């Protein structure tokens, strides 16, 4: 269109061509009735480098308005009424106003700028029984121990020795539980987690073999994932991971001078050399199955662009960089001042990282998912990509069942695989996750809710009877990602297409 662009990659820009709305015809004919092209649409507006953008909340689409369309979108706020039309007639000629309204009205006919839907349309079924919603992914805590002593690790030691390692009995029960509760789902996944899961390599070997056999017998596909610090990946382990096509994510905080600051062995020595050797063994066999997980702290935040280049040069297929999870003052925590300064340059810094890391895929704190949602106009209604507590559950070494590896307190315990699942407790816990829909919880008035999907319960320890705080840093992060997307669309459209185009 001449004055409005839909910055969406899954479909070409809309064209008005010969379409002429009733609203435009009435205005051109001098009708006394004012056109009403917009329903009660939810819009978020911002300016960037002199350009005017509108984020259409319901369709999860970003629009760029120019000239007369910009004037119209500024004046009409949420809908066309007599006051807004009076102001527009003072600014625009009859021909300009008609042309602009035609474009706005055409967007409405294309499904954009729509009013709120019924949230129940996007809600999982309510849980009368625990098996009402099928499980298609399990996170297995193979061990509670680790050979590193990372300063910012959220895992706490001191557990009872009998609970530190998962037994074959629990592992077999976990695999059986997955297939018995998968329902018709054709694709299942198991993620190996710790501590350091490679410290319990015999159980990982058993699970992959047993689950592969079960999948073959039941005509399902099974995928394996591994979160590891990489220091224990020998040639034998690397061959095993390749044989079972285990997708691995290695914790690596960049080059040695950054990694060894916080990721150290129990004896105090740095772990970079061992971690890099382990990563290289996998990269030399199948680089497409290996990604890196980096933690951004006070010490390495200023080197983020260098880190992107480091992972690219090593041959990683992707890197997930996330801000350190720390609520307390420490030598690694990120102060409000540091984050505010980083956010001022967010769009440029992340764009530079994406370009510098190519062909390695750079993902900062989930921004990759946000850009994909905007590009393909795919709103999200839940915070967790794996639907923790709904389609994904975590099994502790003891056999206790939880919604997520970060939510392992008694209030979230569903039961134990060897002792039985508490159906009442399980239903209550899982129903809470099912009902944690952004149109039903405290996020329902936020313009950014379909971009972020809401607050992760593990990060915010959210309970059903506890309201969210008025200030939400996720909303600020979504605003930054919208500006990042706008910059990429205008300056690096081919990069967006290469990352998110379906087809």
C-alpha positions, -999 to +999 in steps of 0.1 A: +000+000+000+011+036-005+009+048+030+008+017+053+031-013+052+025-046+070+060-057+082+051-093+081+071-119+063+046-147+060+026-128+034+032-099+010+021-064+018-016-059+013-027-040-018-058-018-019-061-020-058-098-015-066-111-021-031-131+009-019-147+007+015-182+019+023-166+043+047-145+059+020-174+061-004-197+077+022-170+103+030-164+111-007-201+116-012-203+140+017-223+116+039-234+131+073-225+098+089-189+094+100-171+063+089-161+038+115-133+017+100-117+006+133-133-017+159-121-014+194-085-024+183-056-027+207-026-008+194+009+001+207+026+030+189+062+041+188+085+062+166+120+052+155+144+073+135+116+095+123+093+066+112+059+059+129+050+023+138+019+006+151+019-028+167-015-044+162-019-065+194-045-089+183-029-100+151+007-097+165+016-076+134+038-045+131+027-017+107+045+013+094+024+043+086+036+072+064+021+105+053-017+107+055-020+073+071+003+084+099-019+114+105-050+092+105-035+066+129-023+094+153-057+111+155-081+082+156-063+065+186-085+034+190-115+041+167-129+067+142-154+091+158-168+125+152-141+143+171-112+125+154-128+131+120-132+168+127-095+171+135-085+151+104-106+173+081-086+203+094-054+186+085-061+167+053-080+174+021-111+154+012-091+133-013-063+126+012-087+116+039-106+093+015-074+076+003-060+071+039-093+057+052-094+033+023-061+018+033-070+016+070-103+000+062-087-025+039-065-037+068-096-043+088-111-064+060-078-084+059-082-093+096-059-067+112-069-040+137-096-063+152-112-061+186-106-086+214-115-122+209-129-146+234-099-159+253-115-193+257-109-199+220-072-202+227-074-220+260-065-256+267-093-278+278-100-277+315-086-307+335-111-330+350-085-358+350-048-356+348-047-376+315-070-351+298-039-333+285-012-355+270+025-353+279+049-352+250+081-341+267+099-351+298+128-334+315+149-361+334+171-349+363+197-377+360+217-364+389+219-336+414+257-335+414+280-315+392+318-315+387+318-276+385+312-250+411+298-221+390+293-190+411+259-182+397+244-218+396+208-219+409+211-256+419+218-261+456+238-290+469+233-308+502+206-332+491+203-366+506+229-389+490+202-415+481+185-389+459+215-376+440+215-401+411+185-414+392+183-452+393+174-475+363+141-483+380+131-447+381+144-441+346+124-470+332+093-458+350+098-423+335+100-437+300+069-458+305+051-428+320+059-407+289+046-433+264+015-442+285+005-405+288+015-394+252-019-401+237-019-397+199+010-373+199+034-387+172+066-367+183+080-371+218+111-357+235+133-364+265+157-339+279+186-349+301+193-325+329+213-322+361+235-312+379+257-325+352+238-353+335+270-369+320+280-379+355+252-405+352+261-417+318+249-453+324+213-442+329+214-418+299+226-448+278+198-469+292+171-443+286+181-436+250+181-473+242+149-482+260+130-451+248+141-458+212+128-493+214+095-481+229+091-455+202+097-481+175+072-505+190+046-478+193+053-462+160+063-428+174+093-405+170+115-398+199+140-369+202+167-366+228+182-333+242+211-327+266+221-298+288+258-301+297+288-282+307+308-301+281+338-310+302+330-347+302+325-352+265+351-378+255+353-393+220+332-422+233+305-399+247+306-378+215+301-410+193+272-420+216+255-386+212+258-387+175+246-423+173+213-414+191+211-380+175+211-362+208+208-325+204+232-309+229+234-275+245+268-267+261+272-241+288+300-219+276+304-182+285+326-172+256+365-172+253+387-183+282+391-149+298+353-146+301+343-182+307+367-190+335+355-160+356+325-179+370+326-214+355+353-232+375+360-268+386+356-279+422+393-274+427+391-238+416+407-242+382+390-228+351+369-252+330+373-235+296+399-259+282+378-290+290+346-275+279+361-263+246+376-297+239+342-314+246+325-289+223+351-294+196+346-332+196+309-327+188+314-299+164+338-321+144+312-348+141+279-329+136+279-291+142+242-288+134+232-307+166+252-285+190+243-251+205+259-230+232+243-215+264+260-184+277+252-164+308+256-127+307+270-111+338+285-079+349+319-090+337+310-101+301+280-080+291+303-054+275+319-082+253+286-095+238+295-087+202+329-104+206+311-134+221+289-137+191+320-138+168+337-164+191+308-189+188+306-184+151+343-191+146+340-222+167+313-235+144+282-235+166+248-236+150+233-214+176+239-195+209+214-188+236+226-158+257+207-150+288+210-125+316+222-140+349+193-149+372+203-131+404+181-112+429+210-105+453+239-081+451+270-101+440+301-097+420+283-110+389+248-095+392+237-069+366+228-036+382+198-015+371+223+011+357+241-015+336+208-029+322+194+006+315+226+015+296+224-018+276+188-012+268+195+022+254+216+005+227+196-027+226+185-027+190+219-018+176+238-042+198+216-072+192+214-065+155+252-063+154+254-096+173+230-113+148+251-101+119+284-109+136+273-144+146+260-154+111+256-182+102+255-191+139+220-182+152+222-156+180+194-156+205+194-131+234+170-139+262+145-154+239+144-125+214+147-150+185+112-163+194+098-128+196+110-118+162+096-151+147+062-143+162+061-109+147+075-121+113+049-148+110+021-130+130+019-159+155+006-147+189+015-167+221-009-173+250+014-192+274+048-182+287+066-216+283+075-228+248+074-264+260+041-258+280+057-268+313+031-283+337+008-291+307+026-310+279+060-311+296+069-325+331+101-329+350+112-361+368+136-356+397+163-383+405+140-397+432+111-402+408+091-371+421+071-354+393+071-317+389+060-292+362+095-280+356+131-284+368+129-249+383+097-257+402+105-285+426+090-274+459+062-295+475+035-271+464+042-282+428+048-319+434+024-341+414+035-373+431+062-400+426+065-425+397+072-454+420+046-445+447+018-431+424+006-398+411-016-377+434-044-372+410-060-344+431-027-325+436-018-332+400-050-318+387-048-287+408-012-280+397-017-286+361-050-268+360-032-237+373-008-239+343-036-245+318-055-215+332-024-193+332-035-178+299-025-142+292-062-132+286-072-147+320-044-136+343-031-102+353-014-098+319-048-094+302-045-056+300-009-055+287-003-047+250+027-070+250+010-102+263+009-121+230+046-114+223+059-127+256+031-151+264+032-139+301+055-143+330+074-176+335+062-191+369+096-204+376+113-170+373+086-151+392+074-178+416+039-167+406+010-182+425-027-182+415-036-159+444-008-135+440-011-106+416+018-095+394+036-062+402+026-032+382+061-028+368+070-055+343+104-057+327+091-081+301+069-054+287+099-031+284+119-060+267+090-065+242+091-028+233+129-031+226+123-061+204+097-043+184+123-016+176+149-043+168+124-059+144+117-026+128+154-019+122+160-053+108+131-051+085+142-017+071+179-025+069+184-063+069+152-078+056+172-107+040+184-117+075+148-119+088+138-139+057+166-164+061+158-170+098+120-170+099+105-176+064+085-208+063+090-226+031 
